[in-house]
């Protein structure tokens, strides 16, 4: 629900152990914008905005119930919502069923609901999860291909390694459907006043113009303000760092060199498909009838981007201080196809795959309280 790589935000969170097998957790916080002149393309930063813009002016609320079952099974069910900043008592209540709360106010907020299951046996942890922001068809034939079945799912296994301290090997697969993490933007009319100059015969004045005490004429002007409610905080994804309409194969290994130092190697192969809903700012149309001619999803038939990466790094924690030192090197390679975007929906790749483009990233930093 919340990625460990998501930017921090101010909030209140709590955990309640109702019994030794039933737990409730919740969080409510205030999200921020991302003040850069230009957005950053890639799997990390999606959006940028002016310091004076309120395109992203949202709060985040999430609840989770977790149950320990027999045979070392753990089942969880959770909800979350991105909601425009306002006082909404229902979203501040940790016992609220978010989906029901949103349904009483109309489809103005971006609700996500999901469930997960993990099974632990000696040396292994198997896990899987599925989430949705909208379900429209339960037909078995189109459950995974209907455009309004907006799903995200992940499965994997952790394997304990008999080397170092708490070392493990992980294999994981993640798939995000078109439009996942997105929501159609909301618009509001904002009243502003422009100063105008009175002509000699008042020819340009209208009945709506206002004369101030300073003798200045103001003319009312209505502008349209666009408000986004995607799962974005400070320009970065709140959820898994992957574009909508993409999947990822991940293999990683973490070896404990000592009690406070770990080395890791992570390999990723990511694929991104076209058609529709393949970017965080592409959302389902508010008027669904405008999408009546949209095709069923064809993920592998519309691939236009493939990314490979290998990252090697080290982390160092300190028992006396709440900080972590880290350093890593990442090698990336990408190949893409051009897209035909002549229509609003049903974009498709054309031409051949490009030559591999390589990039190198070195990171060194300090993390506090995380």
N, C-alpha and C positions, 0 to 999 in steps of 0.2 A: 504494500500500500504506500509506504513512504520509503524511498530509496535511501540507502546509507550515504549516497553521494549528493543528495539534495541539499541546496543551500539552507542554512539555518534560518529560523524565523522566531519571533517572540511569541510565546504561547503559554498555556497552562495545560499540564498533562497529569494524569493520575492513574494508579493501578489499584484494583481492589481484589484481594484474594477472598472470594466468598466462601469457598471451602478449599480443601487441599487438592481438589480436582476441577474446580470451576473458578475462572478468573475473568475480570472485566477490566479493560483499559480504555482510556479516552484521551483526546487531545483537542484543543481549540487554539488557533493562533492567527496572527495577522501576517499576511504575505506582503511582499514588496515588489517594486518594479526593477528595471534593469537599465541603467542610464548609460548607454553607449550610443554613439552617432549611428552606427550600423550594426545590424544583427550579426551573429556568428553562425555560420552554417556548420552542420555536423551533428553528432549525437549528444552534444552537451548543451550548448546554449541555443535556444530557439528564437527568442524575442529580444528586442531592444526598444527603448522608448525614451522620450525626452524626460528630463527631470520634472518638468511641469505638466507632463501628461498623466491622465488617470485612466488610461486604457486598461491597465491592470491595477485594480483597487479592490482586492478580494481578501476574504478570510478562508480558513481551512478548518474543518471539523471532521473528526473520525472517531468511531467506536469499534471495539472488538471484543467478542466473547470467545473464550478458549476453554475447551473441555478435554480433560484427560480420560481416555477410554481404556478398556482392557486391551491386553496384548501389545502394550507400549505404543498405542495409537493416540495421537493428539489431533483434535478437530477444532477448526476455528472458523468463525463467520464474522464478517466485518462490513462496515459501510463508511463512506466518506463523502464529503461535499465541498465543492468550491462555491462560495457564495459572496455576492457583492457586499461590501462593507456597509453594515447597518445594524441596528439592534434587533436581533431575532432570537427571542428567548428559547424557542424550540431547539435551535442548533446549539445553544449553550448548555442544555440539559444532557448530562452524560447517559441518561436512561432513554433518551429519545430514539425512536425508530426513524432514522433520517429520511428514508424513502416516503414514509407516510407523511412526515412533516412537509416535505417538498411538494407532495401531491396536493396538499391543501392550498398552496400558494400559486400553482401553475408551474410550467416548465421554464423557470427562470434561472435555476441553479444547476450545477453540474454534479450529479450524484453518481457514485460508483459503488457497486456492491459485489461481494465475492465470498468465496469460501476456500479453505485449504485443509490439507491433511498431511500428516507426517507419521512415519513409522520407523521406530528405532529398534534395531537389533544389534547385538554386539559387533562393533566394527563398522556398522553401516547406518546411514540415515537416508531414507527415501522420502521425497516430498513432492507435492503437487498442489497447484492452486489454479483457480479460474475466477475471473472477474468480468463484469459487464457494466457498461453505462447505458445500454438500451437493448431490450429483447423484443422482437416484433413477430417472429415466426418460429414455431416449435416443430415445423415439418421436418422429419428426419432427412428428407432429400435435399433441403436447402438450409439446414441449421447452420452450417459453417460457411455458406456462400451468399446468403441474403444480406444485402447491404445494411439493413437496420438491425441485424444481430451483431452488435459491436462487442466483441469478446477479446479478452487477453488471457493467456494461459501459460503456465510454466511448470516444468517437471524436471527432477534431477535426483542425483544421489551423491552423498558425501561418504567417502571411504577413509577410515582411519589408516594412517601409515605407521608402520613400526619403526620410525626413525625420528629423532629429535623430540621436541616437546609439543604434544598435541598437534602433530602434523596431519594433513588430510589431502585427499585428492577429490576433485569435484567434476562431474559432468552434468551439464544443464542445457535444456532447450527452452527457448522463450518465443512466443508468437503474439504479436499485437495485430488485431484486425484494423481495417480502414476506420478512421474517425476515432480510434481509441484515445482517451485523454482529452478529446476535444468537445466543444459545445458551441452551437451557433452563437455568434456574438449578439449582444443586446444593444439596442440603440435608444438614445434618449435625446429629446430636444432641449437645448440649453439656450436660455435667453441672455443675450449680451447687448450692449449699447455701443454704437459707433458715433463718434463726434462728427457733426456736419457743420458746414458753414452756411449761414443765412444769406441768401441773395438779396439784392436791393429790393425786389418786389415779392420776396418770399415764394418765388415760383417753385422751389424745390421742396418746400415743407409739406408734410401731410398731417392728418389729424392724429396719427400715432406718435409723432415726434414730441419730445419733451424738452421744455426750456428749464434749465437749472437756475439756481439763484445767482450763479456766476455769469449768467447770460450766454451760456453755451447750449446749443441744441444737440440732443442725443436722439438717435434713431434706433429703435429695437430691431435686432437681427437675431434670427433663430439659426443655430448651427446644430448639426447632428454629431453627437458624441458616441463613439463606438466603445463598448465595454466587453472585454474578453473574460471568459470564465474557464479557460483551459487549465489543465493541471500543471501550472508553471509558477515558479517562484524566482524572482530576480533573474528572469531569463532562462532558467534551467528547469528541466523536468523534475517534478516532485516524485514521479514514479520511476519505473525502470528506464534507464537512459537509452531508449530506442525509439526511432520514429514510428508513427502509426503505419500499418500495412507493411510490417517488417518482421523478420524472424532472426534468431541468433542461436548458433551452436557455440557453447563455451566449454572449454576444458581448462582447469586450473589446478595448481598444486601449491600448498603453503606448508613450509617446513619451519618448525620452531628451532632456531639455532640455539637459543637459550630461553629462560623464562620471560625475558623482556625484549627479545629480538626475533623477528621472523623474516624469512625470505619467501618471495612468491613469484610464480610464473603463470601468466594468464594468456591463453590463446583464444581468439574469437574469429568466427566467420559469420558475417551479417549479410542478409539479403533484403533488398527493398523493392517492392512491387509498385506499379503505377495504377492505372484505371482511375481511382478516386480515393480521397481521404488518406493520402500518403505523406502529409505534412501536418504539423500541429496547428497550423492556421487554416487548414481545410476542414470544414465541419459539415455535418448534415444540414441540408437546407431547412430553414424553419417551416417552409411550406413544402411538406413532403411530396405533394402532388407534382411539384416541379421536377422530381427525380423519377417519375414513373417509367421512363424509358432506360433507366440505368441497368447495366448488365450485371449478371451474377458475378461474384468475385472469382477471379482466376489468378491465383497468386503466382504460381510458377510460370504461367504463360505470359506474364507482363513484367518480369524482372527487368529493372533498368539500373540497378546499382548493386555491386558486390564489394564488400570491404573485408580485408583480412588484417589482423593485428596480433602482435606478440609483445607482451610487456613483462619486464623483469625488474623486480624492486626489492627493497628492504625497508622494514619499519622498526622503530626503536621506541619503547615506552619507558616511563620512569615511575617507580613506585611512589616516590615522594612528591612528584609534581603531576598535575593533570594535563600533560602534553605528550604528543607523539611526534617524533621526527620521522620523516619518510623521504625516500629518494627512489626514482624509477627511470627506466628508459623504455620507450615504446617505438616499435617499428610498425608502420602501417602501409598498406597497399590497397589501391582502389581501382576498379574498372567500372565504366558507366556506358550507358546507351543514351542517345538523344531521345527526347520525348515529343510526340505529336500532341499538342495541346490546343488544337483548333476548336474543340468543343468544351463546354463547361465541365462535363463529366466524361468518363470513358477515355482518359488519356492512355496512350499506348506507346511502347518503345519502338524505335525505328533504327535501322542501320545495324552495324556491327559493334561489338564491344570495343571500347578504347584500349589502348595500351595501358599497362599498369602504371599508376602514378604513386610514387613512394613518399612517405613523410617520416620524419624522426622527431620524437618529443622527449625531452629530458625534464623531469620534475624534481624539485627539491623543496621541502617546506616543513612547516610546523603546524600541527593541529592542536587546538586547545579544547578541553572539555568535550571530547567526542570519542 
